[in-house]
Amino acid sequence: MRIYMQTEVAPREPLRFYHLILQPDLLGGWLVIREWGYQGSRGRSRRDHYPDRDEAQEAMIRQRDSQLARGYRVVFMEGGSRA
């Protein structure tokens, strides 16, 4: 599952992105990978490990909702349902 978000276009404000990725790891757990920064830049990333998919997906949805509250909008979503 992937969710890609951006800030709205505003004068003199660079676009920012926030990318969430949910994927299994090699040991039976799940990762939520977060990437964020200015559009066109390398940005930053963080990986959080969860023991099961449900817990990881809940964390991903909480992160999405947090970013929506900060002014981001969903541009692209792949896999899963829109919770």
trRosetta pair geometry for C-beta under 8 A, 3 or more apart (Angstrom, degrees):
i j d omega theta_ij theta_ji phi_ij phi_ji
1 21 7.5 157 87 -156 56 42
1 22 4.2 10 55 45 98 117
1 57 7.2 61 38 -116 155 96
1 60 7.1 104 97 134 126 164
1 77 8.0 -8 -171 -173 84 81
1 78 6.8 174 -150 91 42 64
1 79 4.0 -131 -97 96 60 114
1 80 4.0 24 -111 -13 129 126
2 19 7.3 -15 -167 -171 95 88
2 20 6.9 159 -155 87 47 60
2 21 5.2 -4 -107 -106 83 72
2 22 7.5 -147 -67 22 44 72
2 76 7.2 -11 115 118 104 99
2 77 7.0 178 92 -149 61 41
2 78 4.5 14 49 48 99 104
2 79 6.5 81 13 30 68 108
3 19 7.4 167 87 -154 55 44
3 20 4.5 5 53 53 98 106
3 60 7.3 139 12 169 126 107
3 64 5.5 -14 114 -101 166 122
3 74 6.2 -61 -165 -129 99 104
3 76 7.4 163 -155 91 36 61
3 77 5.1 3 -110 -110 73 84
3 78 8.0 -155 -67 26 41 64
4 17 7.0 -22 -170 -165 86 107
4 18 7.8 154 -159 83 43 50
4 19 5.2 -4 -111 -110 74 82
4 20 7.9 -154 -70 28 37 64
4 74 7.5 99 74 -158 48 62
4 75 5.2 -58 104 64 93 99
4 76 4.1 14 46 54 113 101
4 77 7.5 -150 25 -68 68 46
5 17 6.8 145 84 -160 53 57
5 18 4.5 -14 65 61 105 95
5 19 7.5 -166 27 -74 67 40
5 20 7.9 32 0 -2 105 97
5 64 7.4 151 -40 -140 139 77
5 67 5.7 124 82 128 161 136
5 68 7.5 -116 -133 -74 150 68
5 72 4.0 55 153 162 127 123
5 73 6.2 167 -153 78 89 28
5 74 5.4 -50 -95 -96 88 44
5 75 6.2 152 -118 3 29 86
6 15 5.7 -9 -168 -174 113 109
6 16 6.8 154 -154 81 61 48
6 17 5.3 -28 -98 -101 76 69
6 18 7.6 -178 -77 20 31 72
6 39 6.9 31 -131 -72 114 121
6 72 6.5 155 81 -150 14 84
6 73 6.5 -27 64 56 65 78
6 75 5.2 39 6 -37 103 132
7 10 7.4 -52 137 1 112 108
7 13 7.3 -89 118 134 139 121
7 15 5.9 -176 56 -149 91 57
7 16 4.6 52 -7 43 119 89
7 17 8.0 -107 0 -65 76 35
7 71 5.7 28 -132 119 89 104
7 72 5.8 -64 -78 -99 56 62
7 73 7.7 101 -133 11 19 80
8 71 6.7 -89 6 171 98 98
8 73 6.6 67 -65 -4 79 121
9 15 6.7 -27 -96 -82 65 101
10 13 3.9 13 79 40 108 128
14 38 4.9 8 126 -147 135 114
14 39 6.6 -158 166 35 91 89
15 38 7.0 107 81 -164 55 65
15 39 3.8 9 89 -2 107 135
16 36 7.1 21 173 -175 101 88
16 37 6.9 -145 -149 123 80 22
16 38 5.8 -56 -102 -103 67 47
16 39 6.7 -130 -93 -27 14 80
16 72 7.5 -87 92 -95 100 99
17 35 7.6 -5 112 112 104 89
17 36 6.5 -165 95 -138 60 52
17 37 6.5 -6 53 61 86 58
17 38 7.7 69 12 168 82 10
17 39 5.4 103 -28 -83 106 73
17 43 7.0 -65 67 -89 102 145
18 34 7.3 -21 -168 -165 84 91
18 35 7.5 159 -156 85 38 53
18 36 4.6 4 -108 -105 71 100
18 67 4.9 -148 93 -142 166 153
18 72 5.5 -37 26 -121 127 161
19 33 7.9 -18 113 112 91 89
19 34 7.2 146 80 -159 58 43
19 35 4.3 -8 57 59 108 100
19 36 7.1 -169 21 -70 68 54
20 32 6.7 -19 -163 -170 93 93
20 33 7.3 146 -159 78 42 56
20 34 5.9 -10 -103 -103 69 71
20 60 5.3 130 168 -155 133 95
20 63 5.9 145 -102 97 136 127
20 64 6.1 -86 6 -69 159 89
21 31 7.7 5 103 109 89 96
21 32 7.3 151 77 -159 50 45
21 33 4.2 -13 60 58 104 105
21 34 8.0 -163 24 -68 73 31
21 35 7.7 32 -3 -1 108 103
22 30 6.6 1 -170 180 86 114
22 31 7.4 167 -149 86 42 55
22 32 5.8 -14 -99 -103 72 70
22 33 7.9 -163 -70 20 26 76
22 53 7.8 82 170 -149 123 81
22 56 5.8 129 -143 137 106 114
22 57 6.1 40 -131 -91 158 69
22 60 5.2 -48 -67 -65 116 158
22 79 7.9 -138 59 99 107 132
22 80 7.6 56 47 -40 140 142
23 30 7.2 164 89 -156 29 72
23 31 5.5 -15 65 59 78 99
23 33 7.0 1 21 -3 107 115
24 28 7.7 -31 -168 -140 107 19
24 29 7.4 148 -158 89 65 36
24 30 5.7 -53 -107 -103 50 67
24 31 7.5 91 179 14 7 83
24 53 7.7 -36 -85 -84 87 99
25 28 7.4 -31 74 41 83 25
25 29 4.9 0 39 69 118 84
25 30 6.6 -166 -3 -98 86 13
25 31 5.3 97 -58 -31 100 104
25 49 6.8 -9 -24 -126 151 100
29 49 5.5 31 135 -172 145 97
29 50 6.2 164 -178 81 99 42
29 51 5.5 -66 -120 -121 97 32
29 52 7.6 -75 -137 -54 60 29
30 49 7.4 139 78 -158 44 54
30 50 4.8 -26 69 67 95 95
30 51 7.6 4 22 85 86 12
30 52 6.6 14 3 142 120 14
30 53 5.2 129 -61 -94 151 52
30 55 7.5 155 54 70 127 84
30 56 3.7 -95 108 -29 132 160
30 57 8.0 -37 147 -33 159 70
31 47 5.4 -23 -161 -164 117 100
31 48 7.0 139 -156 71 61 44
31 49 5.9 -31 -98 -99 70 59
31 50 7.5 170 -87 20 22 80
31 56 7.1 47 58 -140 9 137
32 47 7.4 154 77 -154 46 50
32 48 4.9 -13 57 59 96 99
32 50 6.8 47 -12 -9 100 118
32 56 5.3 179 -46 -165 98 89
32 59 5.4 -128 -20 99 161 116
32 60 5.0 -159 -125 -74 124 90
32 63 7.1 149 164 2 139 149
33 45 6.5 -6 -176 -169 91 110
33 46 7.5 166 -153 85 49 44
33 47 5.2 -15 -103 -102 76 79
34 45 6.5 161 87 -153 53 58
34 46 4.9 -6 57 56 102 91
34 47 7.9 -170 22 -76 69 34
34 48 7.6 30 -4 -2 106 103
34 63 6.5 -118 -94 -175 127 152
35 43 5.4 75 175 117 88 139
35 44 7.1 174 -149 87 55 42
35 45 4.5 -17 -98 -98 77 91
36 43 5.7 -178 93 -166 26 117
36 44 6.0 -19 62 58 74 86
36 45 7.8 149 16 -87 61 46
37 41 4.8 -111 142 82 126 113
37 42 6.8 -15 90 85 173 43
37 43 2.7 -151 9 -111 134 80
37 44 5.8 134 -62 7 107 69
38 41 4.4 60 67 5 89 128
38 43 7.2 -167 34 -82 49 80
48 56 8.0 166 100 -128 95 84
48 59 6.6 -117 100 145 140 152
50 53 7.9 123 101 -92 120 16
50 55 4.5 -167 -176 100 127 107
50 56 3.8 -175 53 -70 143 85
50 59 6.3 -169 -66 9 142 140
51 55 6.5 38 51 41 74 145
52 55 5.2 89 64 13 81 103
52 56 7.0 -152 97 -4 40 93
53 56 5.6 -63 -147 42 33 111
53 57 5.9 30 159 -20 71 109
54 57 5.8 -56 -143 37 27 108
54 58 6.4 29 156 -19 63 106
55 58 5.8 -53 -149 35 30 112
55 59 6.5 30 153 -18 63 105
56 59 5.7 -55 -151 36 32 111
56 60 6.4 34 151 -21 65 106
57 60 5.4 -51 -147 35 34 115
57 61 6.4 33 154 -18 66 104
57 80 7.1 172 -138 -125 121 141
57 83 7.9 116 158 -22 104 151
58 61 5.8 -55 -147 37 31 109
58 62 6.4 34 152 -20 64 105
59 62 5.7 -52 -148 35 32 113
59 63 6.4 33 152 -20 64 105
60 63 5.7 -55 -151 36 31 112
60 64 6.4 34 150 -21 65 104
61 64 5.4 -47 -146 34 35 115
61 65 6.3 35 155 -18 65 104
61 83 4.9 -33 -122 74 140 136
62 65 5.8 -55 -148 38 30 110
62 66 6.3 35 152 -23 63 106
63 66 5.6 -52 -148 33 31 115
63 67 6.5 26 155 -14 64 106
64 67 6.0 -63 -153 39 29 106
64 68 6.3 32 151 -22 66 106
64 74 7.5 23 -163 -81 113 110
65 68 5.5 -50 -145 34 34 114
65 69 6.5 37 154 -20 63 104
66 69 5.8 -56 -156 33 30 113
66 70 6.8 23 148 -15 62 108
67 70 5.4 -56 -150 38 39 111
67 72 4.3 -16 154 34 97 139
68 72 5.9 -83 -88 69 38 83
68 73 7.3 72 -125 -100 78 40
68 74 7.5 -18 -90 -34 107 88
74 77 5.7 3 180 -45 126 110
77 80 7.7 -87 169 68 104 96
77 82 6.6 71 123 -86 165 92
80 83 7.7 -44 156 -24 115 97
